[in-house]
Amino acid sequence: METEQKPLESLNTDVSEGTIALPSAANNNLPKLPPATANTAQWQQITQQVTDFLAELPGYIGSFYQKYSQPILTVLLILSAIVTLKVVLALVGAINDIPLLTLFFELIGISYSIWFTFRYLLKASTRQELSAEIDTLKNQVFGK
């Protein structure tokens, strides 16, 4: 049961090579299509340009990073600080919703404020000691 394949015969013998026309009696007024090879050449050119760009993309990114590394790091640090702040605020909000824990933290805050006032703010000598500690801390942080 072998099937034989007949060679394709052209219906339009008067049409030039590379154009296609619809078979009918009045096909003189119909537009002719361009050959398919011109369209594929254009696609190949576009594909080649995209491939070249993607091949050079790591180089572009590397040079961009080398040129703007300091601003990129600054923006990343600011964004990470914002995210950290949001997480901490969410955590404090979750802790604040626990009824007994809120009162406990308020008591701790009030107790520390009272201790700090009695320890450093009532006498002139302890205020000078606090001022000296603050100056020492400034010098350590800012390097003066």
Sine and cosine of phi, psi and omega as CSV:
sin_phi,cos_phi,sin_psi,cos_psi,sin_omega,cos_omega
0.00,0.00,0.84,0.55,0.05,-1.00
-1.00,0.06,0.65,-0.76,0.04,-1.00
-0.97,-0.24,0.66,-0.75,0.03,-1.00
-0.99,-0.10,0.63,-0.77,0.01,-1.00
-0.97,-0.25,0.79,-0.61,0.00,-1.00
-1.00,0.06,0.59,-0.81,0.08,-1.00
-0.92,0.40,0.55,-0.83,-0.02,-1.00
-0.95,0.30,0.68,-0.73,0.02,-1.00
-0.95,-0.31,0.60,-0.80,0.00,-1.00
-0.99,0.13,0.70,-0.71,0.01,-1.00
-1.00,0.07,-0.48,0.88,-0.04,-1.00
-0.95,-0.32,0.99,-0.17,-0.01,-1.00
-1.00,0.07,-0.34,0.94,-0.03,-1.00
-1.00,0.00,-0.02,1.00,-0.02,-1.00
-1.00,0.02,0.65,-0.76,-0.01,-1.00
-0.94,0.34,0.30,-0.96,-0.03,-1.00
-0.92,0.40,0.69,-0.73,0.07,-1.00
1.00,-0.07,-0.02,1.00,0.06,-1.00
-0.85,-0.52,0.44,-0.90,-0.03,-1.00
-0.84,-0.55,0.69,-0.73,0.04,-1.00
-0.74,-0.67,0.46,-0.89,0.03,-1.00
-0.98,0.22,0.66,-0.75,0.01,-1.00
-0.98,0.21,0.88,-0.47,0.11,-0.99
-0.25,-0.97,0.10,-1.00,-0.04,-1.00
-0.96,0.27,-0.53,0.85,-0.07,-1.00
-0.91,-0.42,0.87,0.50,-0.02,-1.00
-1.00,-0.10,0.20,0.98,0.03,-1.00
-0.95,0.31,-0.47,0.88,-0.05,-1.00
-1.00,-0.03,-0.12,0.99,-0.03,-1.00
-0.99,0.17,0.57,-0.82,0.02,-1.00
-0.95,0.31,0.51,-0.86,0.03,-1.00
-0.99,-0.13,0.64,-0.77,0.02,-1.00
-1.00,0.09,0.59,-0.81,0.04,-1.00
-0.95,0.31,0.32,-0.95,0.02,-1.00
-0.91,0.42,0.47,-0.88,-0.07,-1.00
-0.95,0.32,-0.31,0.95,-0.07,-1.00
-0.93,0.36,-0.52,0.85,0.00,-1.00
-0.92,0.39,-0.63,0.77,-0.01,-1.00
-0.93,0.36,-0.66,0.75,0.02,-1.00
-0.93,0.36,-0.52,0.85,0.05,-1.00
-0.91,0.41,-0.63,0.78,0.03,-1.00
-0.92,0.40,-0.66,0.75,0.05,-1.00
-0.90,0.43,-0.62,0.78,0.04,-1.00
-0.91,0.42,-0.61,0.80,0.02,-1.00
-0.92,0.39,-0.69,0.72,0.02,-1.00
-0.90,0.44,-0.68,0.73,0.02,-1.00
-0.88,0.47,-0.63,0.77,0.02,-1.00
-0.91,0.42,-0.65,0.76,0.02,-1.00
-0.90,0.43,-0.68,0.73,0.02,-1.00
-0.90,0.43,-0.67,0.75,0.01,-1.00
-0.90,0.44,-0.67,0.75,0.03,-1.00
-0.89,0.45,-0.68,0.73,0.01,-1.00
-0.89,0.45,-0.71,0.71,0.00,-1.00
-0.92,0.40,-0.50,0.87,0.04,-1.00
-0.94,0.34,-0.54,0.84,-0.02,-1.00
-1.00,-0.06,-0.03,1.00,-0.05,-1.00
-0.87,0.50,-0.69,0.72,0.05,-1.00
-0.86,0.50,-0.58,0.81,0.05,-1.00
-0.91,0.41,-0.66,0.75,0.04,-1.00
-0.89,0.45,-0.69,0.72,-0.01,-1.00
-0.91,0.41,-0.66,0.75,0.02,-1.00
-0.89,0.45,-0.70,0.72,0.01,-1.00
-0.93,0.37,-0.59,0.81,0.05,-1.00
-0.89,0.45,-0.68,0.73,-0.01,-1.00
-0.91,0.40,-0.66,0.75,0.02,-1.00
-0.90,0.43,-0.59,0.81,-0.04,-1.00
-0.96,0.27,-0.62,0.78,-0.11,-0.99
-0.87,-0.49,0.60,0.80,-0.07,-1.00
-0.92,0.40,-0.66,0.75,-0.03,-1.00
-0.91,0.42,-0.75,0.66,0.04,-1.00
-0.90,0.44,-0.57,0.82,0.02,-1.00
-0.90,0.44,-0.71,0.70,0.02,-1.00
-0.90,0.43,-0.61,0.80,0.03,-1.00
-0.90,0.44,-0.71,0.71,0.01,-1.00
-0.90,0.44,-0.67,0.75,0.03,-1.00
-0.90,0.44,-0.64,0.77,0.04,-1.00
-0.91,0.42,-0.65,0.76,0.03,-1.00
-0.90,0.43,-0.70,0.71,0.02,-1.00
-0.90,0.45,-0.65,0.76,0.02,-1.00
-0.93,0.37,-0.56,0.83,0.07,-1.00
-0.91,0.42,-0.64,0.77,0.02,-1.00
-0.91,0.42,-0.70,0.72,0.01,-1.00
-0.90,0.44,-0.67,0.74,0.02,-1.00
-0.89,0.46,-0.67,0.74,0.02,-1.00
-0.89,0.46,-0.67,0.74,0.02,-1.00
-0.90,0.44,-0.64,0.77,0.02,-1.00
-0.91,0.41,-0.69,0.73,0.01,-1.00
-0.90,0.44,-0.66,0.75,0.02,-1.00
-0.91,0.42,-0.61,0.79,0.06,-1.00
-0.91,0.42,-0.64,0.77,0.02,-1.00
-0.91,0.40,-0.68,0.73,0.04,-1.00
-0.91,0.42,-0.62,0.78,0.05,-1.00
-0.90,0.44,-0.63,0.78,0.03,-1.00
-0.92,0.38,-0.63,0.77,0.03,-1.00
-0.93,0.38,-0.59,0.81,-0.02,-1.00
-0.92,0.40,-0.39,0.92,0.01,-1.00
-0.98,0.22,-0.26,0.97,0.03,-1.00
-0.99,0.16,0.87,-0.49,-0.18,-0.98
-0.86,0.51,-0.79,0.61,-0.08,-1.00
-0.96,0.26,-0.47,0.88,-0.02,-1.00
-0.93,0.38,-0.57,0.82,0.03,-1.00
-0.88,0.47,-0.74,0.67,0.01,-1.00
-0.90,0.44,-0.63,0.77,0.01,-1.00
-0.88,0.47,-0.70,0.71,0.01,-1.00
-0.93,0.38,-0.55,0.83,0.07,-1.00
-0.91,0.41,-0.65,0.76,0.05,-1.00
-0.89,0.45,-0.65,0.76,0.04,-1.00
-0.89,0.46,-0.68,0.74,0.00,-1.00
-0.90,0.43,-0.70,0.72,0.03,-1.00
-0.91,0.42,-0.68,0.74,0.01,-1.00
-0.88,0.47,-0.69,0.72,-0.01,-1.00
-0.92,0.40,-0.63,0.78,0.02,-1.00
-0.89,0.46,-0.67,0.75,0.04,-1.00
-0.91,0.42,-0.71,0.71,0.01,-1.00
-0.88,0.47,-0.70,0.72,-0.01,-1.00
-0.88,0.47,-0.66,0.75,0.02,-1.00
-0.89,0.46,-0.73,0.68,0.01,-1.00
-0.93,0.37,-0.57,0.82,-0.07,-1.00
-0.97,0.24,-0.69,0.72,-0.17,-0.99
-0.89,-0.45,-0.36,0.93,-0.20,-0.98
-0.97,-0.26,-0.29,0.96,-0.08,-1.00
-0.98,0.19,-0.67,0.74,-0.07,-1.00
-0.97,-0.22,0.50,-0.87,-0.01,-1.00
-0.92,0.38,-0.60,0.80,-0.02,-1.00
-0.92,0.40,-0.62,0.78,0.01,-1.00
-0.96,0.27,-0.48,0.88,0.10,-1.00
-0.92,0.40,-0.63,0.78,0.05,-1.00
-0.91,0.41,-0.63,0.78,0.05,-1.00
-0.88,0.48,-0.68,0.74,0.03,-1.00
-0.90,0.43,-0.67,0.75,0.03,-1.00
-0.89,0.45,-0.64,0.76,0.03,-1.00
-0.91,0.41,-0.64,0.77,0.02,-1.00
-0.91,0.42,-0.63,0.77,0.03,-1.00
-0.91,0.41,-0.67,0.74,0.04,-1.00
-0.90,0.45,-0.65,0.76,0.05,-1.00
-0.89,0.46,-0.67,0.75,0.04,-1.00
-0.90,0.43,-0.67,0.74,0.05,-1.00
-0.86,0.51,-0.71,0.70,0.00,-1.00
-0.89,0.45,-0.61,0.79,0.02,-1.00
-0.93,0.36,-0.62,0.78,-0.06,-1.00
-0.98,0.21,-0.75,0.66,-0.09,-1.00
-1.00,-0.03,-0.20,0.98,0.08,-1.00
0.96,0.29,0.54,0.84,0.01,-1.00
-1.00,-0.10,0.00,0.00,0.00,0.00
